[in-house]
Amino acid sequence: MTYSSVFSQLAPEALSMKLYSTTAKDVELALKNPSGNLDSLLALLSPAAMPYIEPMAQQAAQLTRQRFGANIGLFLPLYLSNLCANECDYCGFSMSNKVKRKTLNSDELAAEMAIIKQRGFDSILLVSGEHETKVGMEYFESVLPLVSRAFNYVAMEVQPLETDQYQRLGKLGVDAVMVYQETYRAHTYVQHHTRGKKQDFIYRLDTPDRVAKAGIDKIGLGVLLGLDDWRLDALLMGFHLDYLENTYWRSRYSISLPRLRPCTGGITPKVELTDAGLVQMICAFRLFNPQLEISLSTRELPSLRDNLLPLGITHMSAGSSTQPGGYMAPDSQLDQFEISDNRPVEQVVEQMKRRGINPVWKDWEMGWVNS
């Protein structure tokens, strides 16, 4: 069994009606019993929960401190390539966009890694466009030995792969795989993915199953907030998370909550997610799952990112580039999307410390496991 068989039994329209018919009493009951309760998650994501953001935030901050202390892990994305064989109307890497294309060779990769290491990072997220012939397993297997020797924690966000391929990546040092569904609304998914293998909604939906079966330590879920109703998409991601944790309990899980950002050939959000809505969503997931890792990217403005730090965030990027070769030689023509927080790493770290948050550059060492 994979998640698609479970997902086919859900009734998104009925869940949507329940979201928008939730009452204040339902929210108050949810606040008393939020952990692991999908009905409570629904209530906490509903419009009726908006007046309860303050008590939700207080509970979320307390739970985060209890589980993770005052620590937030820092990571940096390293873009390997912007080649892509898909047509996705919200992404700057989309194959029809007239942008410069680049794939890092070993020398360029080494130069990028040297800059990232110099900035203090020891946790890295490898990102690429989805082009399996030119940026596929052969390429990944050529660069991963270089990367895993330089960094103690390596995550990947690339095209969906097969179970045996994830096993091979794990043996080469991959600790985490991020695979974002973009939207759990199948009809919306079809509208935004018009060419390429990414059109296959079900194959992508079942990717976390394959990652888990391969024994990867951490699996990251996410939706691109704005493609559809963010409340319903977030709830459906909660169902997916609940299934995975109960089925593959040996793996850890994280979520990312990226809002739709401007890019070459991009689109405007179907349903706008306000700052207050983002706060509500982060708090709702923290109350639903106290051990869940929640990542915050540089898509958000500096002031908002600083204020979100105590409310449930466990990992964040800083000083990011969304282009291959962007740390060594920035070129805006290669960007995947626009960044909102352009502060250098030092400024981000300073703000974290002012708020009593400890920046964690390294929290994993393979030698600790193998010793």
Kinemage of the C-alpha trace (Angstrom):
@kinemage 1
@onewidth
@group {chain A} dominant
@subgroup {mainchain}
@vectorlist {calphas} color= white
{ca met a 1} P 0.000 0.000 0.000
{ca thr a 2} L 1.119 3.554 -0.730
{ca tyr a 3} L -0.381 6.879 0.211
{ca ser a 4} L -2.245 7.297 -3.084
{ca ser a 5} L -4.593 4.475 -2.073
{ca val a 6} L -5.323 6.266 1.202
{ca phe a 7} L -5.614 9.636 -0.494
{ca ser a 8} L -8.184 8.277 -2.963
{ca gln a 9} L -10.521 7.626 -0.035
{ca leu a 10} L -10.426 11.242 1.166
{ca ala a 11} L -13.149 13.697 0.217
{ca pro a 12} L -11.456 17.090 -0.229
{ca glu a 13} L -14.681 18.953 -0.939
{ca ala a 14} L -16.263 17.646 2.245
{ca leu a 15} L -13.124 18.571 4.187
{ca ser a 16} L -13.276 22.052 2.696
{ca met a 17} L -16.894 22.461 3.801
{ca lys a 18} L -15.936 21.305 7.288
{ca leu a 19} L -13.023 23.785 7.374
{ca tyr a 20} L -15.306 26.692 6.594
{ca ser a 21} L -18.126 25.604 8.902
{ca thr a 22} L -15.890 25.197 11.959
{ca thr a 23} L -17.038 27.194 14.980
{ca ala a 24} L -15.234 28.933 17.829
{ca lys a 25} L -16.316 26.092 20.120
{ca asp a 26} L -14.619 23.593 17.791
{ca val a 27} L -11.398 25.629 17.966
{ca glu a 28} L -11.500 25.777 21.746
{ca leu a 29} L -11.916 22.006 21.919
{ca ala a 30} L -9.040 21.564 19.473
{ca leu a 31} L -6.758 23.676 21.642
{ca lys a 32} L -7.343 21.224 24.501
{ca asn a 33} L -6.395 18.154 22.438
{ca pro a 34} L -4.321 19.121 19.387
{ca ser a 35} L -1.509 16.553 19.298
{ca gly a 36} L -1.960 13.877 16.622
{ca asn a 37} L -5.606 14.785 16.152
{ca leu a 38} L -6.528 15.486 12.521
{ca asp a 39} L -9.890 16.952 13.527
{ca ser a 40} L -8.035 19.395 15.763
{ca leu a 41} L -5.637 20.278 12.933
{ca leu a 42} L -8.635 21.027 10.739
{ca ala a 43} L -10.117 23.326 13.363
{ca leu a 44} L -6.818 25.118 13.977
{ca leu a 45} L -6.395 25.749 10.229
{ca ser a 46} L -9.932 27.061 9.830
{ca pro a 47} L -10.983 30.720 9.533
{ca ala a 48} L -12.670 30.326 12.920
{ca ala a 49} L -9.219 29.923 14.508
{ca met a 50} L -7.966 33.343 13.400
{ca pro a 51} L -9.093 35.079 16.639
{ca tyr a 52} L -7.173 32.402 18.577
{ca ile a 53} L -3.766 33.020 17.002
{ca glu a 54} L -2.345 34.494 20.215
{ca pro a 55} L -3.087 31.475 22.446
{ca met a 56} L -2.020 29.188 19.601
{ca ala a 57} L 1.275 31.074 19.341
{ca gln a 58} L 1.865 30.825 23.093
{ca gln a 59} L 1.289 27.066 23.058
{ca ala a 60} L 3.414 26.646 19.926
{ca ala a 61} L 6.330 28.571 21.419
{ca gln a 62} L 6.162 26.526 24.620
{ca leu a 63} L 6.043 23.191 22.768
{ca thr a 64} L 8.901 24.195 20.485
{ca arg a 65} L 11.088 25.182 23.418
{ca gln a 66} L 10.256 21.937 25.254
{ca arg a 67} L 11.125 19.741 22.259
{ca phe a 68} L 13.905 21.670 20.511
{ca gly a 69} L 15.165 24.088 23.140
{ca ala a 70} L 16.120 27.561 21.939
{ca asn a 71} L 17.900 26.091 18.920
{ca ile a 72} L 17.366 26.608 15.200
{ca gly a 73} L 19.439 24.731 12.643
{ca leu a 74} L 20.958 26.749 9.829
{ca phe a 75} L 21.293 25.344 6.315
{ca leu a 76} L 22.006 26.665 2.850
{ca pro a 77} L 20.662 25.510 -0.524
{ca leu a 78} L 23.248 24.741 -3.200
{ca tyr a 79} L 21.712 24.783 -6.673
{ca leu a 80} L 23.362 22.224 -8.912
{ca ser a 81} L 21.468 22.994 -12.132
{ca asn a 82} L 18.515 24.923 -13.533
{ca leu a 83} L 17.968 22.517 -16.418
{ca cys a 84} L 14.405 21.214 -16.372
{ca ala a 85} L 12.294 18.949 -18.576
{ca asn a 86} L 8.980 20.038 -17.048
{ca glu a 87} L 6.560 22.846 -17.778
{ca cys a 88} L 5.383 24.367 -14.492
{ca asp a 89} L 3.931 27.852 -14.736
{ca tyr a 90} L 5.010 28.967 -11.251
{ca cys a 91} L 8.730 28.173 -11.566
{ca gly a 92} L 11.571 30.131 -13.121
{ca phe a 93} L 13.246 26.867 -14.205
{ca ser a 94} L 10.262 25.854 -16.385
{ca met a 95} L 11.546 24.445 -19.687
{ca ser a 96} L 9.898 27.063 -21.934
{ca asn a 97} L 11.270 30.056 -20.007
{ca lys a 98} L 13.986 31.858 -21.954
{ca val a 99} L 16.583 31.871 -19.200
{ca lys a 100} L 20.252 30.946 -19.169
{ca arg a 101} L 20.803 27.297 -18.297
{ca lys a 102} L 23.715 26.012 -16.264
{ca thr a 103} L 24.840 22.820 -14.558
{ca leu a 104} L 27.778 22.954 -12.166
{ca asn a 105} L 30.888 20.986 -13.043
{ca ser a 106} L 33.173 19.625 -10.337
{ca asp a 107} L 35.349 22.742 -10.195
{ca glu a 108} L 32.344 25.063 -9.946
{ca leu a 109} L 30.801 22.830 -7.294
{ca ala a 110} L 34.016 22.922 -5.282
{ca ala a 111} L 34.086 26.728 -5.488
{ca glu a 112} L 30.473 26.994 -4.296
{ca met a 113} L 31.103 24.588 -1.419
{ca ala a 114} L 34.194 26.484 -0.321
{ca ile a 115} L 32.190 29.712 -0.019
{ca ile a 116} L 29.394 27.971 1.901
{ca lys a 117} L 31.863 26.331 4.291
{ca gln a 118} L 33.600 29.675 4.802
{ca arg a 119} L 30.287 31.133 5.952
{ca gly a 120} L 30.088 28.474 8.655
{ca phe a 121} L 27.438 26.117 7.261
{ca asp a 122} L 27.761 22.359 7.731
{ca ser a 123} L 24.233 21.446 6.615
{ca ile a 124} L 23.439 21.711 2.933
{ca leu a 125} L 20.420 21.227 0.662
{ca leu a 126} L 21.257 20.188 -2.904
{ca val a 127} L 18.660 21.491 -5.376
{ca ser a 128} L 18.253 21.051 -9.120
{ca gly a 129} L 15.698 21.333 -11.864
{ca glu a 130} L 14.084 18.057 -12.858
{ca his a 131} L 16.020 16.777 -15.880
{ca glu a 132} L 16.738 13.080 -15.435
{ca thr a 133} L 18.944 12.626 -18.533
{ca lys a 134} L 21.375 15.475 -17.899
{ca val a 135} L 20.908 15.934 -14.155
{ca gly a 136} L 19.984 12.450 -13.028
{ca met a 137} L 21.504 9.585 -11.085
{ca glu a 138} L 24.778 9.554 -13.021
{ca tyr a 139} L 25.306 13.219 -12.200
{ca phe a 140} L 24.191 12.843 -8.573
{ca glu a 141} L 26.532 9.903 -8.048
{ca ser a 142} L 29.405 11.947 -9.435
{ca val a 143} L 28.888 14.960 -7.136
{ca leu a 144} L 27.698 13.369 -3.894
{ca pro a 145} L 31.096 11.968 -2.848
{ca leu a 146} L 32.491 15.512 -3.116
{ca val a 147} L 29.601 17.011 -1.154
{ca ser a 148} L 29.407 14.373 1.582
{ca arg a 149} L 33.117 14.762 2.296
{ca ala a 150} L 32.637 18.496 2.831
{ca phe a 151} L 29.369 18.549 4.807
{ca asn a 152} L 28.142 16.429 7.686
{ca tyr a 153} L 24.464 16.768 6.760
{ca val a 154} L 23.286 16.506 3.160
{ca ala a 155} L 19.690 16.893 1.986
{ca met a 156} L 18.413 16.750 -1.585
{ca glu a 157} L 15.493 18.353 -3.409
{ca val a 158} L 15.473 16.901 -6.920
{ca gln a 159} L 13.106 14.961 -9.198
{ca pro a 160} L 11.242 11.934 -7.773
{ca leu a 161} L 13.233 8.710 -8.013
{ca glu a 162} L 12.747 4.996 -7.492
{ca thr a 163} L 13.336 3.214 -4.180
{ca asp a 164} L 16.595 1.584 -5.281
{ca gln a 165} L 17.895 4.954 -6.467
{ca tyr a 166} L 17.161 6.507 -3.088
{ca gln a 167} L 19.020 3.595 -1.499
{ca arg a 168} L 22.034 4.397 -3.663
{ca leu a 169} L 21.845 8.067 -2.679
{ca gly a 170} L 21.661 7.081 0.985
{ca lys a 171} L 24.846 5.049 0.659
{ca leu a 172} L 26.541 8.103 -0.859
{ca gly a 173} L 25.731 10.248 2.161
{ca val a 174} L 22.236 11.660 1.650
{ca asp a 175} L 20.523 12.142 5.008
{ca ala a 176} L 17.263 13.783 3.921
{ca val a 177} L 15.061 14.048 0.840
{ca met a 178} L 12.606 16.889 0.300
{ca val a 179} L 9.785 16.227 -2.148
{ca tyr a 180} L 7.043 18.821 -2.296
{ca gln a 181} L 3.656 17.924 -3.732
{ca glu a 182} L 3.097 21.606 -4.664
{ca thr a 183} L -0.675 21.109 -4.254
{ca tyr a 184} L -2.801 18.179 -3.091
{ca arg a 185} L -5.691 19.294 -5.309
{ca ala a 186} L -5.404 17.061 -8.378
{ca his a 187} L -7.349 19.351 -10.716
{ca thr a 188} L -5.197 22.319 -9.717
{ca tyr a 189} L -2.042 20.236 -10.113
{ca val a 190} L -2.993 19.422 -13.716
{ca gln a 191} L -3.512 23.100 -14.520
{ca his a 192} L -0.005 24.064 -13.443
{ca his a 193} L 1.998 21.067 -14.711
{ca thr a 194} L 1.458 20.868 -18.466
{ca arg a 195} L 4.524 19.006 -19.798
{ca gly a 196} L 7.046 16.508 -18.517
{ca lys a 197} L 7.096 13.707 -15.963
{ca lys a 198} L 5.995 16.031 -13.215
{ca gln a 199} L 2.514 15.830 -14.716
{ca asp a 200} L 2.104 12.478 -12.942
{ca phe a 201} L 0.310 13.530 -9.746
{ca ile a 202} L 0.128 10.010 -8.294
{ca tyr a 203} L 3.791 9.170 -8.905
{ca arg a 204} L 4.820 12.312 -7.045
{ca leu a 205} L 2.298 11.636 -4.273
{ca asp a 206} L 3.822 8.211 -3.630
{ca thr a 207} L 7.427 9.447 -3.661
{ca pro a 208} L 7.720 9.791 0.151
{ca asp a 209} L 6.736 6.106 0.410
{ca arg a 210} L 9.689 5.193 -1.814
{ca val a 211} L 12.028 7.471 0.150
{ca ala a 212} L 10.942 5.883 3.438
{ca lys a 213} L 11.287 2.334 2.094
{ca ala a 214} L 14.848 3.231 1.071
{ca gly a 215} L 15.665 3.985 4.701
{ca ile a 216} L 16.397 7.704 4.326
{ca asp a 217} L 16.611 9.355 7.752
{ca lys a 218} L 14.420 12.402 7.096
{ca ile a 219} L 11.617 13.153 4.627
{ca gly a 220} L 10.403 16.655 3.873
{ca leu a 221} L 6.872 17.502 2.712
{ca gly a 222} L 5.571 20.811 1.427
{ca val a 223} L 2.975 22.653 -0.609
{ca leu a 224} L 3.405 25.811 -2.665
{ca leu a 225} L 1.015 28.070 -0.824
{ca gly a 226} L -1.139 30.035 -3.237
{ca leu a 227} L -1.694 27.494 -6.003
{ca asp a 228} L -4.989 26.551 -4.359
{ca asp a 229} L -6.779 27.195 -1.060
{ca trp a 230} L -3.890 27.104 1.398
{ca arg a 231} L -6.078 25.956 4.288
{ca leu a 232} L -7.206 22.841 2.460
{ca asp a 233} L -3.773 22.122 0.980
{ca ala a 234} L -2.209 22.378 4.432
{ca leu a 235} L -4.829 20.056 5.905
{ca leu a 236} L -4.291 17.476 3.158
{ca met a 237} L -0.556 17.653 3.812
{ca gly a 238} L -1.391 16.955 7.456
{ca phe a 239} L -3.186 13.769 6.396
{ca his a 240} L -0.124 12.770 4.371
{ca leu a 241} L 2.189 13.457 7.308
{ca asp a 242} L -0.019 11.467 9.664
{ca tyr a 243} L 0.020 8.460 7.305
{ca leu a 244} L 3.789 8.557 6.879
{ca glu a 245} L 4.540 8.833 10.590
{ca asn a 246} L 2.293 5.896 11.386
{ca thr a 247} L 3.545 3.756 8.491
{ca tyr a 248} L 7.250 4.576 8.435
{ca trp a 249} L 7.973 5.447 12.041
{ca arg a 250} L 11.746 5.022 11.712
{ca ser a 251} L 12.047 8.163 9.564
{ca arg a 252} L 11.871 11.751 10.795
{ca tyr a 253} L 9.696 14.339 9.077
{ca ser a 254} L 9.799 17.997 8.235
{ca ile a 255} L 7.545 20.415 6.407
{ca ser a 256} L 8.247 23.550 4.441
{ca leu a 257} L 5.635 26.264 3.958
{ca pro a 258} L 6.775 28.327 0.951
{ca arg a 259} L 4.524 31.051 -0.397
{ca leu a 260} L 4.287 31.590 -4.143
{ca arg a 261} L 6.986 34.093 -5.147
{ca pro a 262} L 7.573 36.122 -8.355
{ca cys a 263} L 9.722 34.457 -11.023
{ca thr a 264} L 10.251 34.409 -14.777
{ca gly a 265} L 6.960 33.392 -16.395
{ca gly a 266} L 5.335 33.165 -12.968
{ca ile a 267} L 1.711 33.429 -11.890
{ca thr a 268} L -0.253 35.252 -9.210
{ca pro a 269} L -1.664 33.323 -6.227
{ca lys a 270} L -5.132 31.834 -6.595
{ca val a 271} L -5.683 32.270 -2.853
{ca glu a 272} L -3.408 34.726 -1.087
{ca leu a 273} L -1.862 33.669 2.191
{ca thr a 274} L -1.481 36.640 4.532
{ca asp a 275} L 1.231 36.943 7.166
{ca ala a 276} L -1.360 36.200 9.848
{ca gly a 277} L -2.398 33.097 7.937
{ca leu a 278} L 1.197 31.896 7.780
{ca val a 279} L 1.526 32.350 11.541
{ca gln a 280} L -1.701 30.411 12.039
{ca met a 281} L -0.450 27.552 9.866
{ca ile a 282} L 2.918 27.261 11.600
{ca cys a 283} L 1.263 27.235 15.028
{ca ala a 284} L -1.391 24.741 13.929
{ca phe a 285} L 1.236 22.245 12.758
{ca arg a 286} L 3.346 22.703 15.882
{ca leu a 287} L 0.332 21.972 18.093
{ca phe a 288} L -0.611 19.010 15.911
{ca asn a 289} L 2.894 17.542 15.907
{ca pro a 290} L 5.314 18.724 18.635
{ca gln a 291} L 8.265 16.770 17.191
{ca leu a 292} L 7.802 17.964 13.597
{ca glu a 293} L 10.657 19.939 12.058
{ca ile a 294} L 9.472 23.124 10.333
{ca ser a 295} L 11.670 24.945 7.852
{ca leu a 296} L 11.561 28.642 6.936
{ca ser a 297} L 13.150 29.906 3.717
{ca thr a 298} L 14.360 33.292 2.522
{ca arg a 299} L 11.120 33.718 0.560
{ca glu a 300} L 9.791 35.713 3.517
{ca leu a 301} L 10.647 39.293 4.496
{ca pro a 302} L 13.296 39.799 7.210
{ca ser a 303} L 10.911 41.309 9.770
{ca leu a 304} L 8.449 38.435 9.423
{ca arg a 305} L 11.173 35.801 9.579
{ca asp a 306} L 12.572 37.322 12.763
{ca asn a 307} L 9.155 37.348 14.430
{ca leu a 308} L 8.394 33.762 13.424
{ca leu a 309} L 11.548 32.330 15.002
{ca pro a 310} L 10.098 31.386 18.426
{ca leu a 311} L 6.755 30.055 17.174
{ca gly a 312} L 7.686 26.661 15.814
{ca ile a 313} L 10.543 27.068 13.355
{ca thr a 314} L 13.364 24.535 13.755
{ca his a 315} L 15.429 25.113 10.593
{ca met a 316} L 16.045 28.103 8.364
{ca ser a 317} L 18.235 29.207 5.507
{ca ala a 318} L 20.168 32.467 5.456
{ca gly a 319} L 22.142 34.252 2.771
{ca ser a 320} L 20.619 31.962 0.146
{ca ser a 321} L 21.043 31.914 -3.606
{ca thr a 322} L 18.466 30.230 -5.875
{ca gln a 323} L 20.735 29.832 -8.902
{ca pro a 324} L 23.524 27.442 -9.897
{ca gly a 325} L 26.842 29.116 -9.193
{ca gly a 326} L 25.094 31.923 -7.330
{ca tyr a 327} L 27.500 32.116 -4.381
{ca met a 328} L 30.557 32.463 -6.560
{ca ala a 329} L 29.093 34.560 -9.397
{ca pro a 330} L 25.517 35.825 -8.838
{ca asp a 331} L 23.424 36.118 -12.011
{ca ser a 332} L 19.730 36.991 -11.623
{ca gln a 333} L 18.959 35.417 -15.007
{ca leu a 334} L 19.499 32.007 -13.418
{ca asp a 335} L 17.195 32.431 -10.384
{ca gln a 336} L 14.379 29.993 -9.626
{ca phe a 337} L 12.400 32.677 -7.746
{ca glu a 338} L 12.923 36.017 -6.052
{ca ile a 339} L 14.297 36.075 -2.516
{ca ser a 340} L 12.796 38.452 0.053
{ca asp a 341} L 15.417 38.158 2.801
{ca asn a 342} L 18.718 39.208 1.238
{ca arg a 343} L 20.523 39.852 4.528
{ca pro a 344} L 23.993 38.374 4.937
{ca val a 345} L 24.269 35.432 7.282
{ca glu a 346} L 25.869 37.519 10.037
{ca gln a 347} L 22.843 39.809 10.298
{ca val a 348} L 20.424 36.893 10.473
{ca val a 349} L 22.485 35.246 13.208
{ca glu a 350} L 22.640 38.515 15.137
{ca gln a 351} L 18.835 38.812 15.086
{ca met a 352} L 18.487 35.206 16.233
{ca lys a 353} L 20.755 35.816 19.224
{ca arg a 354} L 18.901 38.999 20.147
{ca arg a 355} L 15.729 36.918 20.439
{ca gly a 356} L 17.416 34.297 22.591
{ca ile a 357} L 17.728 31.780 19.748
{ca asn a 358} L 20.870 29.663 19.382
{ca pro a 359} L 22.009 29.243 15.752
{ca val a 360} L 23.077 25.628 15.207
{ca trp a 361} L 25.538 25.166 12.372
{ca lys a 362} L 26.082 21.463 12.912
{ca asp a 363} L 23.888 18.966 14.715
{ca trp a 364} L 24.777 15.732 12.986
{ca glu a 365} L 27.992 13.762 12.594
{ca met a 366} L 28.104 10.361 10.890
{ca gly a 367} L 31.025 9.437 13.126
{ca trp a 368} L 28.758 9.713 16.172
{ca val a 369} L 26.571 6.965 14.733
{ca asn a 370} L 29.381 4.745 13.479
{ca ser a 371} L 31.596 5.012 16.566
